[in-house]
């Protein structure tokens, strides 16, 4: 099992955006998800928006 950790700058990650209720911004970052976060299960277009990303395909 993958260790729960955060890779890179946490500022633009979906978990931070959700905690700030920036849902319109989250919608823009999740239109064509290519990655899933091992920590929270959220999906995003770009790995830079997740703490512990893994490619979906």
C-alpha positions in Angstrom: 0.0 0.0 0.0 1.3 3.5 -0.8 2.3 5.8 2.0 0.1 8.8 2.5 2.3 11.8 1.7 2.2 15.0 -0.2 4.6 15.5 -3.2 5.4 19.1 -4.1 3.7 22.3 -3.2 0.4 21.6 -1.4 -1.1 24.9 -2.4 -2.9 24.0 -5.6 -4.0 20.5 -4.5 -7.6 19.6 -4.8 -7.8 18.8 -1.0 -6.8 22.4 -0.3 -9.2 23.8 -2.8 -12.1 21.8 -1.4 -11.3 23.0 2.1 -11.6 26.5 0.8 -14.8 25.6 -1.0 -13.4 26.6 -4.4 -15.6 24.2 -6.3 -15.7 26.1 -9.6 -11.9 25.9 -9.7 -12.0 22.2 -8.9 -14.4 21.6 -11.8 -11.9 23.2 -14.2 -9.1 21.0 -12.9 -11.1 17.7 -13.2 -12.7 17.9 -16.7 -10.5 15.1 -18.2 -9.1 13.2 -15.2 -5.8 11.4 -15.9 -4.6 10.9 -12.3 -6.0 9.6 -9.0 -4.7 10.5 -5.5 -3.7 7.5 -3.3 -4.4 9.7 -0.2 -8.0 10.9 -0.8 -9.2 9.2 -4.0 -9.8 12.5 -5.8 -9.1 12.6 -9.6 -7.5 15.4 -11.6 -6.4 16.3 -15.1 -2.8 17.0 -13.8 -0.7 15.2 -11.3 0.4 18.6 -9.8 -3.1 19.0 -8.3 -2.9 15.9 -6.1 -0.8 14.9 -3.1 0.0 11.4 -4.0 -0.9 10.9 -7.7 -1.0 7.7 -9.8 -1.9 7.6 -13.5 -5.4 6.2 -14.2 -4.4 4.5 -17.4 
